[in-house]
Amino acid sequence: MTEQPLPIGPADIDAAARVIAPFAIRTPLLSFPVLNERVGAKVFLKPEMLQRTGSFKFRGAFNKVASIPQDKRAGGVVAFSSGNHAQGVAAAAKILDMQATIVMPADAPLSKRERTKSYGAEVVLYDRDRDDREAISRGIAEKRGATLVRPYDDPFVIAGQGTAGREIADDMAALGLSPDIVVAPASGGGLIAGVATAVKARYPLAQIVVAEPEAFDDHGISLTAGHREPHGPAGRTICDALMALIPGEMTFAINSKLLARGVTASDKEVGAAVAFAYRELKLVVEPGGAVGLAALLAGRLDVAGKNVVIVLSGGNVDADLFAELVA
């Protein structure tokens, strides 16, 4: 039986890097003695909260929206998102002079809803527990002749997110170091799939680890099972950006081949990581963006003496929640 090729490869990420380069921010790798000493490793943080729109999502969103043929752009774009993909798509559409309609859960953080509107997008709210966001989005797209921009199960989106991994590989090479462990969070799995593709192409021995909230550990469960598996009854988490019920089909085709394992962190541990990043590192990270750091600080990773990269995926957190976590 012939093994199916993966949905994207390093060449797709290289192409995405060229597309987004004039518009995206090339975020650095940051290393802090206080963190290195605490965990006994050389840790590098990839601060995607410094990215345009405050999260890595701009990378994939822009690469996808830019791929839409000119004769298809008049209908605009539609996306469904809890916030970060929404802002990425809205910003990309604005840059490319296209209309964006974003379907968001009614309980999404107000800051994310307002920022999405600030890019000129129309926001349509839905009930996370009762409504089918994808069906709503498809209906809008069909009615308006718009292009649906999926948050993760799209090769252009995954390749765009993979540019973060390409930068990690380039920057580690410039430092003369090889990453032993690279950790990134996952909801649908687009970021970790792109990062894994880019990093493993350059550093095949690197372990790629997915970090998730305890209540939404569908990737960890699926990796153990060997197939896509939803987690148990949906709970709640302060990691509003990481509440997918099951890994994406396209992303899991990549992640099942390239990821080493999954780790989790509790909401309490995530909150402590947000506070640590603010107090000790002077970084503002949203809960979902800090879950990898939380797993590191909680001792879920064997990092002693190793080179570790942690992707901080975003910083779009409501002021009230942030104040509560860092108090």
VOMAR-668245 format. One record per residue (C-alpha): y, z, x. Coordinates in nm, 3 decimals. Example, Ala and Ser with C-alpha at 12.3 -4.5 7.8 and 13.67 -1.06 7.14 Angstrom:
BEGIN
REC       py       pz       px
REC   -0.450    0.780    1.230
REC   -0.106    0.714    1.367
END
This chain:
BEGIN
REC       py       pz       px
REC    0.000    0.000    0.000
REC    0.334   -0.109    0.147
REC    0.591    0.170    0.171
REC    0.908    0.096   -0.021
REC    1.226    0.068    0.189
REC    1.483    0.342    0.143
REC    1.782    0.264   -0.083
REC    2.028    0.265    0.209
REC    2.019    0.255    0.587
REC    2.253    0.321    0.880
REC    2.403   -0.030    0.854
REC    2.519    0.046    0.499
REC    2.691    0.361    0.623
REC    2.856    0.167    0.906
REC    2.988   -0.082    0.648
REC    3.114    0.201    0.427
REC    3.294    0.356    0.724
REC    3.487    0.033    0.773
REC    3.580    0.017    0.404
REC    3.708    0.373    0.372
REC    3.866    0.408    0.718
REC    4.223    0.312    0.613
REC    4.219    0.564    0.327
REC    3.983    0.855    0.402
REC    4.051    1.143    0.639
REC    3.820    1.172    0.939
REC    3.746    1.542    0.925
REC    3.668    1.722    1.253
REC    3.392    1.957    1.359
REC    3.521    2.313    1.397
REC    3.359    2.591    1.596
REC    3.461    2.958    1.580
REC    3.356    3.229    1.829
REC    3.345    3.491    1.553
REC    3.086    3.288    1.360
REC    2.885    3.190    1.668
REC    2.862    3.553    1.779
REC    2.763    3.674    1.434
REC    2.464    3.440    1.397
REC    2.371    3.390    1.764
REC    2.407    3.013    1.757
REC    2.656    2.740    1.832
REC    2.781    2.652    1.484
REC    2.999    2.356    1.392
REC    3.161    2.337    1.050
REC    3.245    2.002    0.888
REC    3.550    2.089    0.669
REC    3.538    1.834    0.387
REC    3.786    2.043    0.187
REC    4.039    1.873    0.417
REC    3.927    1.535    0.285
REC    4.144    1.340    0.043
REC    4.114    1.501   -0.306
REC    3.974    1.817   -0.145
REC    3.608    1.719   -0.115
REC    3.365    1.472    0.042
REC    3.340    1.291   -0.292
REC    3.632    1.062   -0.212
REC    3.418    0.888    0.051
REC    3.150    0.763   -0.186
REC    3.385    0.708   -0.477
REC    3.617    0.483   -0.278
REC    3.331    0.286   -0.124
REC    3.186    0.220   -0.471
REC    3.513    0.138   -0.649
REC    3.617   -0.093   -0.363
REC    3.287   -0.282   -0.404
REC    3.370   -0.387   -0.762
REC    3.450   -0.761   -0.770
REC    3.809   -0.853   -0.850
REC    3.709   -1.024   -1.176
REC    3.545   -0.699   -1.298
REC    3.833   -0.464   -1.219
REC    4.045   -0.519   -1.530
REC    3.811   -0.300   -1.738
REC    3.860   -0.008   -1.504
REC    3.601    0.254   -1.413
REC    3.426    0.539   -1.592
REC    3.266    0.842   -1.427
REC    3.106    1.170   -1.533
REC    3.165    1.474   -1.317
REC    3.228    1.848   -1.309
REC    3.535    1.785   -1.100
REC    3.507    1.664   -0.742
REC    3.356    1.322   -0.814
REC    3.610    1.296   -1.096
REC    3.898    1.339   -0.855
REC    3.744    1.105   -0.601
REC    3.699    0.825   -0.854
REC    4.044    0.882   -1.007
REC    4.212    0.870   -0.665
REC    4.016    0.561   -0.559
REC    4.104    0.383   -0.882
REC    4.471    0.468   -0.839
REC    4.475    0.330   -0.483
REC    4.309    0.010   -0.604
REC    4.535   -0.016   -0.911
REC    4.255    0.035   -1.165
REC    4.233    0.255   -1.475
REC    3.990    0.548   -1.462
REC    3.830    0.743   -1.747
REC    3.651    1.062   -1.647
REC    3.400    1.250   -1.865
REC    3.414    1.618   -1.766
REC    3.251    1.937   -1.899
REC    3.485    2.149   -2.108
REC    3.409    2.447   -1.881
REC    3.506    2.267   -1.559
REC    3.765    2.460   -1.357
REC    4.113    2.396   -1.491
REC    4.235    2.307   -1.141
REC    3.983    2.022   -1.121
REC    4.074    1.890   -1.467
REC    4.446    1.897   -1.395
REC    4.407    1.737   -1.053
REC    4.200    1.459   -1.207
REC    4.474    1.391   -1.460
REC    4.733    1.395   -1.181
REC    4.575    1.079   -1.037
REC    4.644    0.901   -1.365
REC    4.294    0.926   -1.510
REC    4.213    0.981   -1.876
REC    3.991    1.290   -1.914
REC    3.731    1.310   -2.193
REC    3.572    1.655   -2.235
REC    3.212    1.729   -2.341
REC    2.993    2.035   -2.405
REC    2.770    2.087   -2.100
REC    2.497    2.256   -2.308
REC    2.481    2.010   -2.600
REC    2.620    1.669   -2.506
REC    2.471    1.389   -2.294
REC    2.746    1.310   -2.046
REC    2.583    0.992   -1.920
REC    2.541    0.856   -2.273
REC    2.906    0.930   -2.347
REC    3.010    0.756   -2.025
REC    2.791    0.452   -2.091
REC    2.938    0.421   -2.439
REC    3.293    0.423   -2.304
REC    3.201    0.172   -2.033
REC    3.044   -0.068   -2.283
REC    3.335   -0.041   -2.524
REC    3.599   -0.104   -2.256
REC    3.412   -0.336   -2.024
REC    3.444   -0.076   -1.750
REC    3.221   -0.014   -1.448
REC    3.026    0.312   -1.450
REC    3.058    0.494   -1.117
REC    2.762    0.731   -1.092
REC    2.810    1.052   -0.892
REC    2.506    1.008   -0.667
REC    2.241    0.754   -0.774
REC    2.421    0.450   -0.637
REC    2.374    0.292   -0.292
REC    2.749    0.245   -0.235
REC    2.815    0.611   -0.324
REC    2.536    0.740   -0.099
REC    2.651    0.518    0.189
REC    3.007    0.642    0.145
REC    2.894    1.006    0.158
REC    2.690    0.915    0.465
REC    3.009    0.849    0.659
REC    3.042    1.227    0.690
REC    2.705    1.230    0.866
REC    2.808    0.938    1.085
REC    3.112    1.137    1.198
REC    2.892    1.440    1.268
REC    2.663    1.227    1.485
REC    2.957    1.070    1.670
REC    3.130    1.404    1.730
REC    2.816    1.580    1.851
REC    2.754    1.291    2.092
REC    3.111    1.321    2.219
REC    3.043    1.689    2.290
REC    2.724    1.601    2.475
REC    2.518    1.800    2.224
REC    2.228    1.726    1.991
REC    2.225    1.893    1.648
REC    1.912    2.101    1.592
REC    1.989    2.180    1.228
REC    2.229    2.013    0.986
REC    2.290    2.184    0.651
REC    2.463    2.038    0.347
REC    2.474    2.137   -0.020
REC    2.329    1.930   -0.302
REC    2.378    1.875   -0.672
REC    2.239    1.526   -0.737
REC    2.174    1.482   -0.365
REC    2.409    1.202   -0.262
REC    2.580    1.390    0.020
REC    2.264    1.524    0.181
REC    2.093    1.182    0.145
REC    2.380    1.005    0.319
REC    2.416    1.269    0.588
REC    2.041    1.270    0.653
REC    2.033    0.891    0.685
REC    2.317    0.887    0.937
REC    2.211    1.187    1.144
REC    1.838    1.111    1.160
REC    1.915    0.756    1.279
REC    2.084    0.902    1.588
REC    1.899    1.232    1.621
REC    1.546    1.191    1.482
REC    1.446    1.545    1.583
REC    1.731    1.709    1.390
REC    1.622    1.917    1.092
REC    1.819    1.835    0.777
REC    1.829    2.131    0.538
REC    1.958    2.126    0.181
REC    2.142    2.436    0.054
REC    2.156    2.525   -0.316
REC    2.248    2.815   -0.546
REC    1.951    3.031   -0.643
REC    1.980    2.931   -1.009
REC    1.991    2.556   -0.936
REC    1.738    2.500   -0.656
REC    1.589    2.177   -0.790
REC    1.584    2.009   -0.449
REC    1.394    2.294   -0.287
REC    1.144    2.297   -0.574
REC    1.108    1.920   -0.562
REC    1.060    1.907   -0.185
REC    0.782    2.166   -0.213
REC    0.620    1.981   -0.504
REC    0.651    1.640   -0.339
REC    0.815    1.485   -0.643
REC    1.128    1.529   -0.856
REC    1.098    1.855   -1.042
REC    1.361    2.036   -1.252
REC    1.426    2.402   -1.186
REC    1.353    2.663   -1.451
REC    1.578    2.747   -1.747
REC    1.937    2.669   -1.655
REC    2.145    2.974   -1.579
REC    2.500    3.003   -1.456
REC    2.648    3.005   -1.110
REC    2.992    3.024   -0.954
REC    2.891    2.704   -0.770
REC    3.017    2.482   -1.054
REC    2.983    2.169   -0.839
REC    2.608    2.226   -0.785
REC    2.465    2.253   -1.136
REC    2.236    1.949   -1.149
REC    1.909    2.011   -1.331
REC    1.698    1.766   -1.129
REC    1.753    1.562   -0.811
REC    1.868    1.203   -0.847
REC    1.595    0.939   -0.844
REC    1.753    0.726   -0.572
REC    1.869    1.021   -0.365
REC    1.530    1.193   -0.377
REC    1.362    0.876   -0.250
REC    1.566    0.936    0.066
REC    1.562    1.315    0.073
REC    1.186    1.345    0.024
REC    1.142    1.143    0.346
REC    1.419    1.287    0.563
REC    1.477    1.652    0.465
REC    1.297    1.941    0.633
REC    1.332    2.200    0.358
REC    1.566    2.375    0.118
REC    1.739    2.712    0.133
REC    1.921    2.908   -0.136
REC    2.197    3.164   -0.164
REC    2.284    3.402   -0.446
REC    2.624    3.402   -0.612
REC    2.697    3.731   -0.434
REC    2.614    3.573   -0.097
REC    2.821    3.264   -0.179
REC    3.116    3.483   -0.272
REC    3.081    3.671    0.056
REC    3.078    3.339    0.244
REC    3.395    3.223    0.067
REC    3.559    3.551    0.166
REC    3.433    3.525    0.526
REC    3.566    3.170    0.559
REC    3.906    3.281    0.432
REC    3.941    3.609    0.620
REC    3.777    3.521    0.950
REC    3.816    3.144    0.977
REC    4.131    3.089    0.767
REC    3.953    2.821    0.561
REC    3.966    2.780    0.183
REC    3.623    2.672    0.057
REC    3.506    2.647   -0.304
REC    3.181    2.829   -0.390
REC    2.969    2.514   -0.406
REC    3.110    2.403   -0.073
REC    3.018    2.734    0.090
REC    2.652    2.760   -0.010
REC    2.529    2.636    0.329
REC    2.749    2.886    0.511
REC    2.623    3.154    0.271
REC    2.261    3.076    0.358
REC    2.348    3.092    0.728
REC    2.526    3.427    0.699
REC    2.243    3.566    0.484
REC    1.988    3.490    0.756
REC    1.799    3.220    0.566
REC    1.800    2.986    0.867
REC    1.631    3.032    1.206
REC    1.929    2.939    1.422
REC    1.909    3.162    1.732
REC    2.026    2.965    2.034
REC    2.049    2.638    1.840
REC    2.321    2.383    1.766
REC    2.390    2.403    1.393
REC    2.616    2.190    1.174
REC    2.720    2.318    0.831
REC    2.897    2.086    0.589
REC    3.164    2.266    0.386
REC    3.173    2.012    0.106
REC    3.494    2.099   -0.079
REC    3.779    2.338   -0.146
REC    3.874    2.282   -0.510
REC    3.853    2.635   -0.643
REC    4.052    2.796   -0.923
REC    4.312    3.038   -0.789
REC    4.193    3.326   -1.009
REC    3.830    3.297   -0.899
REC    3.931    3.258   -0.535
REC    4.152    3.567   -0.553
REC    3.862    3.763   -0.705
REC    3.620    3.653   -0.432
REC    3.849    3.727   -0.137
REC    3.994    4.053   -0.274
END
